[in-house]
Amino acid sequence: MKHRKQVPTLVAVFLILSGCDSERLTQFGSFASAGSQYVQALHKVIEQAGSAMIASDSATLLVARKQAGTGDAGAVAKDDQLLEEYLGNLQKLDYHATLLGSYFEAITNLTNGKAAGSTASAATGLLDSINSLNPSIEKTTFAGKSVKDYVKSGTNLVVAHFEVKALTEQLQKSAPVIDQALALQEAAITAIADQMKASLNATLEVQESTAVIDPYVKGPPPSWNSDRESFLRTKITIDDVDHAKSAISQLHTAFRQLVENRNASIDLTTVLNEISKMSGYAGAIESSLKAKPAK
């Protein structure tokens, strides 16, 4: 009977170091807490990425139907298949983020001294799952390009030699898994952000015509002013999806600094601000996509 090879986890060593390296534990704890908040905000962004893609495709189909004077059932079925694939890829990325979030939560609990034994065991399993899923995320495609195409080339992770040898050994084995996962998240969010901008621009182009310009020419309905405001406010927030790109990029950088520099002092204030803006952006897009089109 073959035994499954366990991927060592840096959280296991936290149990040993609780009284030896409190500053380092605090640093890891702060990073993990920020990571957990990022994942929660990302769930909202991913959901709106799917909604934006569907709205864009629906708007395009409606324009085509209006121009042709009739609907093409085959076109709808074909687009449905493509959208199902896109949503499936988003779901896979969302699950990858969920695993990272659970892992970050486990680290936070350990640095706080909560349920140390069971949490360390769970964290090991989570790291195994992340390690197994990373290759699949790398192959996932958005807009015809794989996540791998968006991965930034960089230097190999060099783990610092900490005063406690056990910490160095554990990080050398486990940190590369998380480093790769964060790099893939960074690449995937870049791909999704680019596609969200394209989708929202396409939707807004149709919205401006059908909900703002045409109604104004024909005779503005009572909702015209609010419809126009919704269009304009959404239009100026499209690029705000870049806050998600910035958040994961800075989070990834913070992780590398934490691992590679034993004396690193990580300031996560900017990261947390970007994460907060991610949530605000997702909420704004959700409100816009739920707005009723003008009749």
C-alpha positions as CSV (number, residue, x, y, z in Angstrom):
1,M,0.0,0.0,0.0
2,K,1.4,3.3,-1.1
3,H,1.4,6.1,1.4
4,R,0.4,9.6,0.1
5,K,3.4,11.9,0.3
6,Q,2.7,14.7,2.7
7,V,3.6,18.2,1.7
8,P,5.3,19.8,4.7
9,T,3.6,23.0,5.9
10,L,5.1,26.1,7.4
11,V,2.3,26.3,9.9
12,A,3.5,23.1,11.6
13,V,6.6,24.8,12.8
14,F,4.5,27.6,14.4
15,L,3.8,25.2,17.2
16,I,7.5,25.0,17.9
17,L,8.2,28.7,17.5
18,S,5.4,30.2,19.6
19,G,7.8,31.3,22.3
20,C,11.0,31.7,20.2
21,D,10.0,34.0,17.3
22,S,7.0,36.0,18.4
23,E,7.7,38.9,16.0
24,R,7.9,36.5,13.0
25,L,4.7,34.9,14.1
26,T,3.0,38.3,14.2
27,Q,4.3,39.1,10.7
28,F,2.9,35.8,9.4
29,G,-0.4,36.3,11.2
30,S,-0.8,39.8,9.7
31,F,-0.1,38.5,6.3
32,A,-2.5,35.6,6.7
33,S,-5.2,37.9,7.9
34,A,-4.8,40.1,4.9
35,G,-4.8,37.1,2.7
36,S,-8.1,35.9,4.1
37,Q,-9.7,39.3,3.5
38,Y,-8.4,39.3,-0.1
39,V,-10.0,35.9,-0.7
40,Q,-13.4,37.1,0.6
41,A,-13.3,40.2,-1.7
42,L,-12.2,38.0,-4.6
43,H,-15.2,35.8,-4.3
44,K,-17.4,38.9,-5.0
45,V,-15.2,40.0,-8.0
46,I,-15.3,36.5,-9.5
47,E,-19.1,36.4,-9.2
48,Q,-19.4,39.8,-11.0
49,A,-16.9,38.7,-13.7
50,G,-19.3,35.9,-14.6
51,S,-22.3,38.3,-14.5
52,A,-20.5,40.8,-16.6
53,M,-19.7,38.2,-19.3
54,I,-23.3,37.0,-19.4
55,A,-24.6,40.5,-19.6
56,S,-22.2,41.4,-22.4
57,D,-23.2,38.3,-24.4
58,S,-26.9,38.8,-23.8
59,A,-26.6,42.4,-25.0
60,T,-24.8,41.4,-28.1
61,L,-27.4,38.7,-28.9
62,L,-30.3,41.2,-28.4
63,V,-28.7,43.7,-30.8
64,A,-28.2,41.0,-33.4
65,R,-31.8,39.9,-33.0
66,K,-33.0,43.5,-33.4
67,Q,-30.9,43.9,-36.5
68,A,-32.0,40.6,-38.1
69,G,-35.6,40.9,-37.1
70,T,-35.6,37.4,-35.7
71,G,-33.8,35.3,-33.1
72,D,-31.1,32.7,-33.9
73,A,-31.6,29.8,-31.4
74,G,-28.4,28.2,-32.6
75,A,-26.4,31.3,-31.7
76,V,-27.8,31.3,-28.2
77,A,-27.0,27.6,-27.7
78,K,-23.5,28.1,-28.9
79,D,-22.9,31.1,-26.7
80,D,-24.4,29.2,-23.7
81,Q,-21.8,26.5,-24.1
82,L,-19.0,29.1,-24.2
83,L,-20.4,30.8,-21.1
84,E,-20.7,27.5,-19.2
85,E,-17.0,26.9,-19.9
86,Y,-16.1,30.4,-18.7
87,L,-18.2,30.1,-15.6
88,G,-16.7,26.7,-14.9
89,N,-13.2,28.2,-15.1
90,L,-14.2,31.0,-12.8
91,Q,-15.6,28.4,-10.4
92,K,-12.3,26.5,-10.4
93,L,-10.3,29.7,-9.7
94,D,-12.8,30.5,-6.9
95,Y,-12.2,27.1,-5.3
96,H,-8.4,27.6,-5.6
97,A,-8.9,30.9,-3.7
98,T,-11.1,29.2,-1.2
99,L,-8.3,26.7,-0.4
100,L,-5.9,29.6,0.0
101,G,-8.3,31.4,2.3
102,S,-8.7,28.3,4.5
103,Y,-5.0,28.0,4.6
104,F,-4.5,31.6,5.6
105,E,-7.2,31.2,8.3
106,A,-5.4,28.2,9.7
107,I,-2.2,30.2,9.9
108,T,-4.0,33.0,11.6
109,N,-5.5,30.6,14.2
110,L,-2.1,29.0,14.9
111,T,-0.4,32.4,15.4
112,N,-3.2,33.2,17.8
113,G,-2.7,29.9,19.6
114,K,-6.1,28.5,18.7
115,A,-6.7,24.7,18.3
116,A,-3.0,24.2,17.5
117,G,-2.9,20.4,16.9
118,S,-6.1,20.0,14.8
119,T,-5.5,23.2,12.9
120,A,-1.9,22.2,11.9
121,S,-3.2,18.9,10.6
122,A,-5.9,20.6,8.6
123,A,-3.4,23.1,7.2
124,T,-1.2,20.2,5.9
125,G,-4.2,18.8,4.0
126,L,-5.1,22.2,2.6
127,L,-1.5,22.7,1.4
128,D,-1.7,19.3,-0.3
129,S,-4.9,20.3,-2.1
130,I,-3.4,23.6,-3.2
131,N,-0.3,21.8,-4.5
132,S,-2.5,19.4,-6.5
133,L,-4.7,22.1,-7.9
134,N,-2.0,24.5,-9.0
135,P,-1.2,22.7,-12.3
136,S,-4.9,22.8,-13.3
137,I,-5.2,26.5,-12.6
138,E,-2.1,27.1,-14.7
139,K,-3.9,25.5,-17.7
140,T,-7.2,27.2,-17.2
141,T,-8.1,29.6,-20.0
142,F,-9.7,33.0,-20.2
143,A,-10.4,34.8,-23.5
144,G,-8.5,32.0,-25.3
145,K,-5.3,32.4,-23.3
146,S,-4.2,30.1,-20.4
147,V,-3.4,31.5,-17.0
148,K,0.2,30.4,-17.7
149,D,0.4,33.0,-20.4
150,Y,-0.2,35.7,-17.9
151,V,2.3,34.5,-15.3
152,K,5.1,37.0,-14.8
153,S,8.6,35.7,-15.1
154,G,10.5,36.2,-11.9
155,T,13.3,34.9,-9.8
156,N,13.1,31.6,-7.8
157,L,12.1,32.0,-4.2
158,V,15.1,32.0,-1.9
159,V,14.1,31.2,1.7
160,A,16.1,33.2,4.3
161,H,18.0,31.4,7.0
162,F,16.2,32.2,10.2
163,E,17.6,31.8,13.7
164,V,15.5,28.7,14.2
165,K,16.6,26.1,11.8
166,A,13.2,24.3,11.8
167,L,11.6,27.5,10.3
168,T,14.1,27.6,7.5
169,E,13.6,23.9,6.7
170,Q,9.9,24.1,6.7
171,L,9.7,27.2,4.5
172,Q,12.0,25.7,2.0
173,K,9.6,22.9,1.5
174,S,6.2,24.6,1.8
175,A,6.7,28.2,0.7
176,P,7.2,27.4,-3.0
177,V,3.7,25.9,-3.1
178,I,2.1,29.1,-1.7
179,D,4.4,31.2,-3.9
180,Q,3.2,29.4,-7.0
181,A,-0.5,29.6,-5.9
182,L,-0.2,33.4,-5.4
183,A,1.6,33.8,-8.7
184,L,-1.3,31.9,-10.4
185,Q,-3.9,34.0,-8.7
186,E,-2.1,37.1,-9.8
187,A,-2.0,35.9,-13.4
188,A,-5.6,34.7,-13.4
189,I,-6.9,38.0,-11.9
190,T,-5.0,39.9,-14.7
191,A,-6.7,37.8,-17.3
192,I,-10.1,38.2,-15.7
193,A,-9.7,41.9,-15.2
194,D,-8.9,42.4,-18.9
195,Q,-12.0,40.4,-19.9
196,M,-14.2,42.2,-17.4
197,K,-13.2,45.5,-18.9
198,A,-14.0,44.2,-22.4
199,S,-17.4,42.7,-21.3
200,L,-18.5,45.8,-19.4
201,N,-17.5,48.1,-22.2
202,A,-19.5,46.0,-24.6
203,T,-22.5,46.0,-22.3
204,L,-22.3,49.7,-21.6
205,E,-22.1,50.5,-25.3
206,V,-25.5,48.8,-25.8
207,Q,-26.8,50.3,-22.6
208,E,-26.0,53.8,-23.7
209,S,-27.9,53.3,-26.9
210,T,-30.9,51.5,-25.5
211,A,-31.3,53.2,-22.1
212,V,-29.9,56.7,-22.7
213,I,-29.7,57.9,-26.3
214,D,-32.7,56.2,-27.9
215,P,-35.2,57.0,-25.0
216,Y,-34.0,60.6,-25.1
217,V,-34.7,60.9,-28.8
218,K,-38.1,59.2,-28.6
219,G,-39.2,60.9,-25.5
220,P,-37.5,60.4,-22.1
221,P,-39.3,58.1,-19.7
222,P,-39.5,59.1,-15.9
223,S,-36.5,56.8,-15.2
224,W,-34.3,58.4,-17.9
225,N,-32.2,60.5,-15.5
226,S,-31.5,57.6,-13.1
227,D,-30.8,55.3,-16.1
228,R,-28.3,57.8,-17.5
229,E,-26.7,58.2,-14.1
230,S,-26.3,54.5,-13.7
231,F,-24.6,54.2,-17.1
232,L,-22.2,57.1,-16.4
233,R,-21.3,55.9,-12.9
234,T,-20.6,52.4,-14.1
235,K,-18.5,53.7,-17.1
236,I,-16.1,55.5,-14.8
237,T,-15.7,52.5,-12.5
238,I,-14.7,50.0,-15.2
239,D,-11.0,50.4,-14.6
240,D,-11.4,50.0,-10.8
241,V,-11.1,46.2,-11.3
242,D,-7.4,47.0,-11.3
243,H,-7.6,47.3,-7.5
244,A,-7.9,43.5,-7.6
245,K,-4.8,43.2,-9.7
246,S,-2.9,45.5,-7.3
247,A,-4.1,43.7,-4.2
248,I,-2.9,40.2,-5.2
249,S,0.3,41.6,-6.7
250,Q,1.2,43.4,-3.4
251,L,0.1,40.4,-1.4
252,H,2.3,38.1,-3.4
253,T,5.2,40.6,-3.0
254,A,4.6,40.7,0.8
255,F,4.8,36.9,1.0
256,R,8.1,36.8,-0.8
257,Q,9.6,39.5,1.4
258,L,8.4,37.7,4.5
259,V,9.9,34.5,3.4
260,E,13.1,35.8,1.9
261,N,14.1,38.4,4.4
262,R,14.2,37.5,8.1
263,N,14.3,41.1,9.1
264,A,11.5,42.3,6.7
265,S,8.9,44.6,8.2
266,I,5.7,44.1,6.2
267,D,3.3,47.1,6.0
268,L,0.0,45.7,4.7
269,T,-1.9,49.0,4.9
270,T,-1.9,49.5,1.1
271,V,-2.9,45.9,0.5
272,L,-5.8,46.2,2.8
273,N,-6.9,49.5,1.1
274,E,-6.8,47.8,-2.2
275,I,-8.8,44.9,-0.9
276,S,-11.5,47.3,0.5
277,K,-11.7,48.9,-3.0
278,M,-12.1,45.5,-4.5
279,S,-15.3,44.9,-2.5
280,G,-16.6,48.4,-3.4
281,Y,-16.0,47.8,-7.0
282,A,-17.8,44.4,-7.0
283,G,-20.8,46.0,-5.3
284,A,-20.9,48.9,-7.8
285,I,-20.8,46.4,-10.7
286,E,-23.5,44.2,-9.1
287,S,-25.8,47.2,-8.7
288,S,-25.3,48.3,-12.3
289,L,-25.9,44.8,-13.8
290,K,-29.1,44.5,-11.8
291,A,-30.4,47.9,-13.1
292,K,-33.5,47.5,-15.2
293,P,-33.1,48.5,-18.8
294,A,-35.3,51.2,-20.2
295,K,-38.4,50.1,-22.0
